Amino acid sequence: MENDKLKRETIVARGVPSHVAIIMDGNGRWAKAKGLERWQGHKEGVEAVRRVMEASGEVGVKYLTLYAFSIENWNRPGDEVSMLMGLMVDAILSETANLMRQRVRVKAIGNLQDLPVEAREKLAGLIRLTEANDGLTVVLALSYGSRWEILQAAKRLAVDYGTADAATLDALGEGEFARYLTTAGIPDPDLLIRTSGECRLSNFLLWQIAYSELYFVGKFWPDFQKEDLYLAVQNFQQRERRFGMTGEQVKIK
């Protein structure tokens, strides 16, 4: 316990990523490897979320975005989808007091209208309840896909600027476009973590992670511990983020 405290203090002293995004992968494979049902893997994945939220808050991460359910996940067997939606409702109900105690603010991104009514209403209630909290902001990506998000943003921008002249359109920059994304007002991730040994982005925050540091972990998500988050942050702290500049320019800056 003392060792964990010392490690957290060391991490904080070096500076932490303001925004960490995680592709939580491997619940089903974790369950299969243990001879369990897939729902048991998803349930254990909720425990990992709890651990990572606590660890993120302890080291000073400001935003934690979790890829909880992709648009493509709707193609999974109906009984698994129903189980996942029910698990989300149960998690909201069981975790509300803990989130309030830790001053966690909850947001959600994605095509939320596709969620079942009960899940959508419970989520909306949790967002309202935690809105004034001033601790870690947890962003749940639900029914989310980056291509969908960018397409919707482009459609809304086209409506707003449909009659604009060439000079106005030429003046539009990345900042203006980003305001049409579901993550408007949220800083881009500094660090993206993916578990389970897979090394792909799976249609997650493609615009926002243009300059994020990527970190891949061999563990399945249910096995992800606080220690694993500490290691990911420490790895991030050892990297030089150049944003297209040379190393010498970064050092001068």
C-alpha positions in Angstrom: 0.0 0.0 0.0 2.9 2.3 0.9 4.6 1.4 -2.3 1.5 2.3 -4.3 1.3 5.7 -2.6 5.0 6.4 -3.4 4.4 5.4 -7.0 1.4 7.7 -7.3 3.4 10.6 -5.8 6.2 10.0 -8.3 3.9 9.9 -11.2 2.1 13.1 -10.2 5.5 14.9 -9.7 6.4 14.2 -13.3 3.1 15.4 -14.7 0.3 13.2 -15.9 -1.7 13.1 -19.1 -4.8 15.4 -18.8 -7.0 13.0 -20.8 -6.7 9.3 -21.0 -8.8 7.3 -23.4 -9.2 3.5 -23.2 -10.4 0.8 -25.6 -11.6 -1.8 -23.1 -11.1 -5.0 -25.0 -11.1 -8.7 -24.1 -14.0 -9.3 -21.7 -15.4 -12.2 -23.8 -12.0 -13.8 -24.3 -11.2 -13.4 -20.6 -14.4 -15.3 -19.8 -13.7 -18.0 -22.4 -10.2 -18.6 -21.2 -11.6 -19.2 -17.7 -14.4 -21.5 -18.9 -17.0 -18.8 -18.0 -20.0 -17.3 -19.7 -19.4 -14.1 -21.7 -21.6 -12.1 -19.4 -19.3 -12.9 -16.5 -16.4 -11.3 -18.4 -18.5 -8.2 -19.0 -19.4 -8.1 -15.3 -15.8 -8.4 -14.3 -15.0 -5.6 -16.8 -17.1 -3.3 -14.7 -14.8 -4.0 -11.7 -11.9 -2.9 -13.9 -13.6 0.3 -14.7 -14.0 1.0 -11.0 -10.3 0.4 -10.4 -9.2 2.6 -13.3 -11.5 5.5 -12.4 -10.1 5.5 -8.8 -6.5 5.3 -10.1 -7.1 8.1 -12.6 -8.5 10.3 -10.0 -5.7 9.6 -7.6 -2.9 10.6 -10.0 -4.7 13.6 -11.3 -6.1 12.6 -14.7 -8.8 15.1 -15.6 -10.7 13.2 -18.3 -11.1 9.5 -18.8 -12.9 8.3 -21.9 -14.0 4.7 -22.0 -15.0 2.9 -25.2 -17.9 1.0 -23.7 -20.1 0.1 -26.7 -19.4 0.7 -30.3 -21.9 1.1 -33.1 -20.6 -2.1 -34.6 -21.4 -3.9 -31.3 -25.1 -3.7 -32.2 -24.3 -6.6 -34.6 -23.5 -8.9 -31.8 -26.1 -11.6 -30.7 -29.3 -10.0 -29.4 -29.1 -11.7 -26.0 -25.5 -10.4 -25.4 -26.6 -6.9 -26.4 -29.5 -7.0 -24.1 -27.3 -8.3 -21.3 -24.8 -5.5 -21.9 -27.6 -2.8 -21.8 -28.9 -4.4 -18.6 -25.5 -4.4 -17.1 -25.0 -0.8 -17.9 -28.3 0.1 -16.0 -27.2 -2.0 -13.0 -23.8 -0.4 -13.0 -25.3 3.1 -13.1 -27.6 2.3 -10.1 -24.9 0.6 -8.1 -22.1 3.1 -8.7 -24.0 6.4 -8.3 -23.1 6.9 -4.6 -19.5 6.0 -5.3 -19.3 8.5 -8.2 -20.8 11.2 -6.1 -18.4 10.5 -3.2 -15.4 10.8 -5.6 -16.9 14.0 -7.2 -16.8 12.2 -10.6 -18.7 14.0 -13.5 -20.2 11.7 -16.1 -20.6 12.5 -19.8 -21.6 10.4 -22.7 -20.8 10.5 -26.4 -22.3 8.5 -29.3 -25.6 7.9 -31.0 -27.4 7.7 -27.6 -30.9 7.6 -29.2 -30.1 4.0 -30.2 -29.9 2.9 -26.5 -32.9 1.2 -25.0 -35.3 3.7 -23.2 -34.4 2.5 -19.7 -30.7 2.7 -20.3 -31.0 6.1 -21.9 -33.1 7.5 -19.1 -30.8 6.2 -16.3 -27.8 7.5 -18.1 -29.4 10.9 -18.6 -30.2 11.0 -14.9 -26.7 10.2 -13.9 -25.3 12.9 -16.2 -27.6 15.5 -14.6 -26.9 14.3 -11.1 -23.1 14.5 -11.5 -23.0 17.6 -13.7 -21.7 19.9 -10.9 -19.0 17.5 -9.7 -15.5 18.9 -9.9 -13.3 15.8 -9.9 -12.5 13.4 -12.7 -14.7 13.6 -15.8 -15.6 10.2 -17.1 -16.8 10.1 -20.7 -18.7 7.0 -21.8 -18.6 6.2 -25.5 -21.8 4.4 -26.1 -23.2 3.4 -29.5 -20.2 5.3 -30.7 -18.3 5.2 -33.9 -15.8 7.8 -35.1 -16.8 7.7 -38.8 -20.4 8.2 -37.7 -19.4 11.1 -35.5 -17.4 12.8 -38.3 -20.2 12.3 -40.8 -22.7 13.8 -38.4 -20.4 16.8 -37.7 -20.0 17.4 -41.5 -23.7 17.3 -42.0 -24.4 19.8 -39.2 -21.6 22.1 -40.5 -23.1 21.9 -44.0 -26.5 23.0 -42.7 -24.9 26.0 -40.8 -22.6 27.1 -43.6 -24.7 26.0 -46.6 -25.1 29.5 -47.9 -21.7 30.8 -46.8 -19.5 32.4 -49.4 -16.0 31.1 -50.4 -14.2 33.5 -48.1 -16.1 32.3 -45.0 -15.6 28.7 -45.9 -11.9 29.2 -46.4 -11.6 30.8 -43.0 -13.1 27.6 -41.3 -10.3 25.8 -39.4 -9.9 22.6 -37.4 -11.1 24.3 -34.3 -14.4 25.3 -35.8 -15.0 21.8 -37.2 -14.1 20.2 -33.8 -17.0 22.1 -32.2 -19.4 19.9 -34.2 -18.0 16.7 -32.8 -19.6 14.9 -29.8 -16.4 15.7 -27.9 -16.8 19.5 -28.2 -15.4 21.2 -25.1 -13.3 18.1 -24.1 -9.6 18.2 -24.7 -8.1 15.6 -27.1 -6.7 12.5 -25.4 -3.0 12.7 -24.6 -2.8 8.9 -24.1 -4.8 6.1 -25.7 -4.7 2.7 -24.1 -5.9 -0.6 -25.6 -6.0 -3.9 -23.8 -6.1 -7.5 -25.0 -3.1 -7.4 -27.2 -4.9 -6.0 -30.2 -3.2 -3.1 -32.0 -5.9 -1.2 -33.8 -8.1 1.8 -33.2 -11.5 0.2 -34.0 -13.2 3.4 -35.2 -12.5 5.2 -31.9 -11.9 9.0 -31.7 -10.1 9.0 -35.1 -10.1 12.8 -35.3 -9.3 13.4 -31.6 -6.3 11.0 -31.3 -4.3 12.5 -34.2 -1.4 13.3 -31.8 -2.2 11.0 -28.9 0.4 8.6 -27.6 -0.7 5.0 -28.1 -0.1 2.3 -25.6 -1.1 -1.4 -26.1 -1.4 -3.9 -23.3 -1.5 -7.7 -23.6 -3.9 -8.2 -20.7 -7.6 -8.6 -21.2 -9.6 -5.7 -19.8 -10.9 -7.6 -16.7 -7.3 -8.2 -15.6 -6.3 -4.5 -15.9 -5.2 -3.2 -12.5 -4.4 0.2 -11.0 -0.7 -0.8 -11.5 -1.3 -1.1 -15.2 -2.6 2.4 -15.4 0.4 3.6 -13.5 2.7 1.8 -15.9 0.9 3.3 -18.9 1.3 6.8 -17.5 4.9 6.3 -16.6 5.5 5.1 -20.2 3.8 8.2 -21.5 6.0 10.4 -19.3 9.1 9.0 -21.0 8.0 10.0 -24.5 8.8 13.1 -26.3 5.8 14.7 -27.9 6.9 16.7 -30.9 3.6 17.5 -32.8 5.5 17.7 -36.1 8.4 19.7 -34.7 12.0 18.5 -34.2 13.2 17.4 -30.8 15.3 20.5 -30.5 12.3 22.8 -31.2 10.3 21.1 -28.4 13.1 21.5 -25.9 13.4 25.2 -26.7 9.7 25.6 -26.5 
